[in-house]
Amino acid sequence: MHLRNITLCALAAVFAAALPFIQAQAQESCPAGSIFSQTPALPTDSPSPRVWVNDDFWGPGNGTAASAYDYFSVADRICGVTWWGTELSTMTLCATERTAPTFTVTFFTDDTSSGSSMPGSVVCQYTVTATKENTGLIYANTLNPGCPQLPLYRYSADLATCCNLTSGWITVRGTAAGSANGAVFVPVSNYELGATMCEYNGTDLPYRVRTGDNRSVSFCLTTRLSVPDVVGLAQATAESAITGAGLTVGTVTTDYSMTVPAGDVISQDPAAGSDAVPGDAVSIVVSLGVPTLVTVPDVLGMTVADATTALQAAGLALGTVTEQYSSEPVGAVISQTPDANEDAPLNSSVNLVVSKGEAPPMPVSGLAGLAAVAAALGVTGALRTRKRG
C-alpha cells in the first residue's frame, strides 16, 4: 500500500480519539455580538476536545474518517463565520501549515425525514479565504510523539452575501487547493452538554448522528446590521436607536445649524442603511441651534442669484448691489463687503459689486482726434501735405 494511503488510514483510525491540551491559556471567545457561539473546550473540561478531518484533500471515502457537521439556530441572517482547528501533514502527522487558508463553508437545511435531525439540502455555499490567527493554545499530538505539539488556529471570514437560514447545519472544509502541500485542516470540538452533531464519511448515507458525548464543533456565527436613520432625532432618542440596533454610540460632536433645532442630530457616520456588525460605532453631530455670528461665504465670481442663495444659506441677506467696469464677465461678483470668511451678525447684509464688463473706449473729436486716428493708421505725413496745400 502507498505510504500516503497508509497514513490516511492511520488518520482515519486515530482521529476519532480525543486530543488533549498540554498548555492552558485563556479561553477563546466569539466576536462581540455573535448570534451563535460555540468556543473550543478548556483544558479542564471533560471530555477533552475531539478532532475530525474536514478537508477536500482527503477526498470522500478515505478509510472511515468522517467530516463533522453541526446544528445551529439563529434569529438573524448569517453574514460571517469564525471557527477553530489545527493543521497537520497527512504524511508525517506533524504540525504543518496548509498552503493557503482557503475553505468551503456550506449551510444545509435540517432534514428530519429519516426520523433523526441531519443535514438536508444545500442552502448557501461559499469559498472563502479566511483570516488565520494562532491562538497560542497547544494540543498534545497523540498521532506522532516525535512532534508532540499541535497549535490551535482561529479562522474567520465574512460571507460575500448573507445567508438567510435561521436553523440548519454547517460544515467548514479546507479546499484541495489550500491543502496542495498535503497538510489538512482539522476542526476542534467544544464542550457542550447534550450536544447533537453529525458525521459523514463521504460515501454512506444517512449521516451518523452523534449524541451523548457532550462534544460539538467549535464555531461562531455573526450577522450584519443595518445602521438606523437618526438624523433629525433628539440626541437621547438617536442614541437609544443606535444601541437598540445592536450598535454603539461613537463620537458625539456639535455644530451650529440654520435648520436643525438645538439638541437634534444634524448628521451621522456611517450613513443610514449601511451594513454594520454588532458593536460597531455610529458617530453623530448634534445641533447647537442657530448661531449669533455666522461666517461670510466667498461669493466672488458668482452671479447675483447664486450669491444670494449662498448668503441666505449662511444666514445672511443680500445688501446693495452696485456695478463697476471690470475685465471679469458681465454679471459676476467682483467684490463683497464684508469679505469672505469674516464673522458677521446673523441676518446682516452683504454688499456686492458686480462687473458690467470692459469699459468702452474714450471718445475723440476735431482735428486732434483726426490726427490721433491718422497716426494710428500711419498716414500722418499725408495729412500734413494736405494742410500745406
For each residue, the residues with C-beta under 8 A, 3 or more apart:
1: 5 6 9
2: 5 6
3: 6 7 91
4: 7 8 90 91 182
5: 1 2 8 9
6: 1 2 3 9 10
7: 3 4 10 11 90 91 93
8: 4 5 11 12 58 62 63 65 90
9: 1 5 6 12 13 63
10: 6 7 13 14 93 143
11: 7 8 14 15 53 63 65 90 93 143
12: 8 9 15 53 62 63 64 65
13: 9 10 16 63 64
14: 10 11 17 142 143
15: 11 12 51 52 53 65 186
16: 13 50 66
17: 14 50 142
18: 47 48 49 50
19: 48 49 50 51 139 140 142 150 188
20: 43 48 49 139 140 142
21: 24 42 43 48 49 137 138 139 140
22: 138 139 140 148 149
23: 43 137 138
24: 21 42 43 44
25: 135 136 137
26:
27: 39 40 42
28: 39 40 84 135 137 152 154 218
29: 39
30: 34 37 39 82 220 222
31: 34 80 82 156 220 222 277
32: 278 279
33: 222 223 246 277 278 279
34: 30 31 37 82 220 221 222 278
35: 74 75 76 78 221 222 223
36: 72 73 74 219 220 221
37: 30 34 220
38: 70 190 192 216 217 218 219 220
39: 27 28 29 30 84 190 218 220
40: 27 28 49 84 137 152 188 189 190 218
41: 45 48 49 188 189 190 191 215 218
42: 21 24 27 45 191
43: 20 21 23 24 48
44: 24
45: 41 42 48 49 191
46: 191
47: 18 50 191 213 214 215
48: 18 19 20 21 41 43 45
49: 18 19 20 21 40 41 45 139 188 189 190 191 215 218
50: 16 17 18 19 47 188 189 213 215
51: 15 19 85 86 186 187 188 189
52: 15 65 66 67 68 186 187 199
53: 11 12 15 58 65 67 184 185 186
54: 67 68 85 171 172 173 174 185 186 187
55: 58 173 174 176 179 184 185 186
56: 59 104 173 174 175 176 179
57: 90 174 176 179 180 182 184
58: 8 53 55 62 65 90 184
59: 56 62 202
60: 201 202 203
61: 201 202 203
62: 8 12 58 59 65 202
63: 8 9 11 12 13 201
64: 12 13 201
65: 8 11 12 15 52 53 58 62 201
66: 16 52 199 200 201 208
67: 52 53 54 171 173 199 200 201 202
68: 52 54 171 187 189 197 198 199 217
69: 108 118 119 169 170 171 197 198 199 200 207 217
70: 38 169 170 171 197 198 216 217 219
71: 110 117 167 168 169 196 197 198 216
72: 36 167 168 169 170 221
73: 36 166 167
74: 35 36 78 166 167 221 223
75: 35 166
76: 35 166 223
77: 162 163 164 223 224
78: 35 74 81 107 124 159 162 163 164 165 221 222 223
79: 158 159 162 163 222 223 224 275 277
80: 31 156 157 158 159 221 222 223 224 277
81: 78 105 156 157 159 170 172 219 220 221 222
82: 30 31 34 154 155 156 219 220 222
83: 154 155 156 172 187 217 218 219 220
84: 28 39 40 135 152 153 154 155 187 188 218 219
85: 51 54 152 153 155 185 186 187 188
86: 51 95 139 150 151 152 153 186 188
87: 95 96 97 98 153 183 184 185 186
88: 92 93 94 95 96 141 143 150 183 184 186
89: 92 93 94 95 96 181 182 183
90: 4 7 8 11 57 58 93 182 183 184
91: 3 4 7 182
92: 88 89 96 144 147
93: 7 10 11 88 89 90 141 143 144 147
94: 88 89 141 144 146 147
95: 86 87 88 89 141 147 149 150 151
96: 87 88 89 92 181 182 183
97: 87 183
98: 87 101 174 178 179 181 183 184 185
99: 177 178 179 180 181 183
100: 129 177 178
101: 98 129 130 131 132 155 178
102: 127 128 129 130 174 175 177 178
103: 127 128 130 155 157 172 173 174 175 178 185
104: 56 125 126 127 128 172 173 175
105: 81 125 126 128 157 159 170 171 172
106: 122 124 125 126 170 171 172 173
107: 78 122 123 124 125 163 165 168 169 170
108: 69 111 119 120 121 122 123 168 169 170 171
109: 119 120 121 123 165 168 169
110: 71 117 118 119 120 167 168 169
111: 108 114 117 118 119 120 121
112: 115 116 117 118
113:
114: 111 118 206
115: 112
116: 112 206 209
117: 71 110 111 112 196 209
118: 69 110 111 112 114 169 198 206 207 209
119: 69 108 109 110 111 168 169 171 198 200 207
120: 108 109 110 111 168 169
121: 108 109 111
122: 106 107 108 125
123: 107 108 109 163 165 168
124: 78 106 107 159 163 165
125: 104 105 106 107 122
126: 104 105 106 157 159 160
127: 102 103 104 175
128: 102 103 104 105 157 159
129: 100 101 102 157
130: 101 102 103 155 156 157
131: 101 155 156 157
132: 101 153 154 155
133: 153 154 155
134: 151 152 153 154
135: 25 28 84 151 152 153 154
136: 25 151 152
137: 21 23 25 28 40 151 152
138: 21 22 23 149 150 151 152
139: 19 20 21 22 49 86 149 150 151 152 188
140: 19 20 21 22 148 149 150
141: 88 93 94 95 144 145 147 148 149 150
142: 14 17 19 20 145
143: 10 11 14 88 93
144: 92 93 94 141 147 148
145: 141 142 148
146: 94
147: 92 93 94 95 141 144
148: 22 140 141 144 145
149: 22 95 138 139 140 141
150: 19 86 88 95 138 139 140 141
151: 86 95 134 135 136 137 138 139
152: 28 40 84 85 86 134 135 136 137 138 139 188
153: 84 85 86 87 132 133 134 135
154: 28 82 83 84 132 133 134 135
155: 82 83 84 85 101 103 130 131 132 133 172
156: 31 80 81 82 83 130 131
157: 80 81 103 105 126 128 129 130 131
158: 79 80
159: 78 79 80 81 105 124 126 128 162 163
160: 126
161:
162: 77 78 79 159 223 224
163: 77 78 79 107 123 124 159
164: 77 78
165: 78 107 109 123 124 168
166: 73 74 75 76
167: 71 72 73 74 110
168: 71 72 107 108 109 110 119 120 123 165
169: 69 70 71 72 107 108 109 110 118 119 120 198
170: 69 70 72 81 105 106 107 108 217 219 221
171: 54 67 68 69 70 105 106 108 119
172: 54 81 83 103 104 105 106 155 185 187 219
173: 54 55 56 67 103 104 106 185
174: 54 55 56 57 98 102 103 178 179 184 185
175: 56 102 103 104 127 178 179
176: 55 56 57 179 180
177: 99 100 102 180
178: 98 99 100 101 102 103 174 175 185
179: 55 56 57 98 99 174 175 176 182 183 184 185
180: 57 99 176 177
181: 89 96 98 99
182: 4 57 89 90 91 96 179
183: 87 88 89 90 96 97 98 99 179
184: 53 55 57 58 87 88 90 98 174 179
185: 53 54 55 85 87 98 103 172 173 174 178 179
186: 15 51 52 53 54 55 85 86 87 88
187: 51 52 54 68 83 84 85 172 217 218
188: 19 40 41 49 50 51 84 85 86 139 152 218
189: 40 41 49 50 51 68 215 216 217 218
190: 38 39 40 41 49 215 216 217 218
191: 41 42 45 46 47 49 214 215
192: 38 195 214 215 216
193: 214
194: 211 214
195: 192 210 211 213 214 215 216
196: 71 117 209 210 211 216
197: 68 69 70 71 209 210 215 216 217
198: 68 69 70 71 118 119 169 207 208 209 210
199: 52 66 67 68 69 207 208 210
200: 66 67 69 119 204 205 207 208
201: 60 61 63 64 65 66 67 204 208
202: 59 60 61 62 67
203: 60 61
204: 200 201
205: 200
206: 114 116 118
207: 69 118 119 198 199 200
208: 66 198 199 200 201
209: 116 117 118 196 197 198
210: 195 196 197 198 199 213 215
211: 194 195 196
212:
213: 47 50 195 210
214: 47 191 192 193 194 195
215: 41 47 49 50 189 190 191 192 195 197 210
216: 38 70 71 189 190 192 195 196 197
217: 38 68 69 70 83 170 187 189 190 197
218: 28 38 39 40 41 49 83 84 187 188 189 190
219: 36 38 70 81 82 83 84 170 172
220: 30 31 34 36 37 38 39 81 82 83
221: 34 35 36 72 74 78 80 81 170
222: 30 31 33 34 35 78 79 80 81 82 277 278
223: 33 35 74 76 77 78 79 80 162 277 278
224: 77 79 80 162 275 276 277
225: 245 246 247 275 276 277 278 280
226: 245 273 274 275 276
227: 245 247 268 270 271 272 273 274 275 276 280 282
228: 241 242 244 245 247 272 282
229: 268 272 273
230: 233 237 238 241 242 265 268 272 282 284
231: 265 266 267 268 272
232: 260 264 265
233: 230 237 238 241 264 265
234: 237 238 263 264 265
235: 238 239 252 263 264 265 284 286
236: 239 240
237: 230 233 234 240 241
238: 230 233 234 235 241 242 265 268 284
239: 235 236 242 243 249 284
240: 236 237 243 244
241: 228 230 233 237 238 244 245
242: 228 230 238 239 245 247 248 249 282 284
243: 239 240 246 247 248 249
244: 228 240 241
245: 225 226 227 228 241 242
246: 33 225 243 278 279
247: 225 227 228 242 243 276 278 279 280 281 282
248: 242 243 279 280 281 282
249: 239 242 243 252 281 282 283 284
250: 269 281 282 283 284
251: 281 283 284
252: 235 249 283 284 285 286
253: 283 284 285 286
254: 285 286 287 288
255: 266 285 286 287 288
256: 287 288 289 290 291 294
257: 260 266 287 288 289 290
258: 290 313 314 315
259:
260: 232 257 264 265 266 287
261: 264 287 289
262: 287 288 289
263: 234 235 286 287 289
264: 232 233 234 235 260 261 286 287
265: 230 231 232 233 234 235 238 260 268 284 285 286 287
266: 231 255 257 260 285 286 287
267: 231 284 285
268: 227 229 230 231 238 265 271 272 282 283 284 285
269: 250 282 283 284
270: 227 274 276 282
271: 227 268 274
272: 227 228 229 230 231 268
273: 226 227 229
274: 226 227 270 271
275: 79 224 225 226 227
276: 224 225 226 227 247 270 280 282
277: 31 33 79 80 222 223 224 225 280
278: 32 33 34 222 223 225 246 247
279: 32 33 246 247 248
280: 225 227 247 248 276 277
281: 247 248 249 250 251
282: 227 228 230 242 247 248 249 250 268 269 270 276
283: 249 250 251 252 253 268 269
284: 230 235 238 239 242 249 250 251 252 253 265 267 268 269
285: 252 253 254 255 265 266 267 268
286: 235 252 253 254 255 263 264 265 266
287: 254 255 256 257 260 261 262 263 264 265 266
288: 254 255 256 257 262 291
289: 256 257 261 262 263
290: 256 257 258 315 346
291: 256 288 294 315 346
292: 345 346
293: 343 344 345 346
294: 256 291 314 315 316 343 344 345 346
295: 314 341 342 343 344
296: 314 316 336 338 339 340 341 342 343 344 350
297: 310 311 313 314 316 340
298: 340 341
299: 302 306 307 310 311 333 336 340 350 352
300: 333 334 335 336 340
301: 328 332 333
302: 299 306 307 310 332 333
303: 306 307 331 332 333
304: 307 308 318 321 331 333 352 354
305: 308 309
306: 299 302 303 309 310
307: 299 302 303 304 310 311 318 333 336 352
308: 304 305 311 312 318
309: 305 306 312 313
310: 297 299 302 306 307 313 314
311: 297 299 307 308 314 316 317 318 350
312: 308 309 315 316 317 318
313: 258 297 309 310
314: 258 294 295 296 297 310 311
315: 258 290 291 294 312 346 347
316: 294 296 297 311 312 344 346 347 348 349 350
317: 311 312 347 348 349 350
318: 304 307 308 311 312 321 349 350 352
319: 337 349 350 351 352
320: 349 351 352
321: 304 318 351 352 353 354
322: 351 352 353 354
323: 353 354 355 356
324: 334 353 354 355 356
325: 355 356 357 358 359
326: 332 334 355 356 357 358
327: 355 358
328: 301 332 334 355
329: 332 355 357
330: 355 356 357
331: 303 304 354 355
332: 301 302 303 326 328 329 354 355
333: 299 300 301 302 303 304 307 336 352 353 354 355
334: 300 324 326 328 353 354 355
335: 300 352 353
336: 296 299 300 307 333 339 340 350 351 352 353
337: 319 350 351
338: 296 342 344 350
339: 296 336 342
340: 296 297 298 299 300 336
341: 295 296 298
342: 295 296 338 339
343: 293 294 295 296
344: 293 294 295 296 316 338 348 350
345: 292 293 294 348
346: 290 291 292 293 294 315 316
347: 315 316 317
348: 316 317 344 345
349: 316 317 318 319 320
350: 296 299 311 316 317 318 319 336 337 338 344
351: 319 320 321 322 336 337
352: 299 304 307 318 319 320 321 322 333 335 336
353: 321 322 323 324 333 334 335 336
354: 304 321 322 323 324 331 332 333 334
355: 323 324 325 326 327 328 329 330 331 332 333 334
356: 323 324 325 326 330
357: 325 326 329 330
358: 325 326 327
359: 325
360:
361:
362:
363:
364: 368 369 372 373
365: 368 369
366: 369 370
367: 370 371
368: 364 365 371 372
369: 364 365 366 372 373
370: 366 367 373 374 383
371: 367 368 374 375 380 383
372: 364 368 369 375 376
373: 364 369 370 376 377
374: 370 371 377 379 380 382 383
375: 371 372 378 380
376: 372 373
377: 373 374
378: 375
379: 374 382 383
380: 371 374 375 383 384
381: 384 385
382: 374 379 385 386
383: 370 371 374 379 380 386 387
384: 380 381 387 388
385: 381 382 388 389
386: 382 383 389
387: 383 384
388: 384 385
389: 385 386
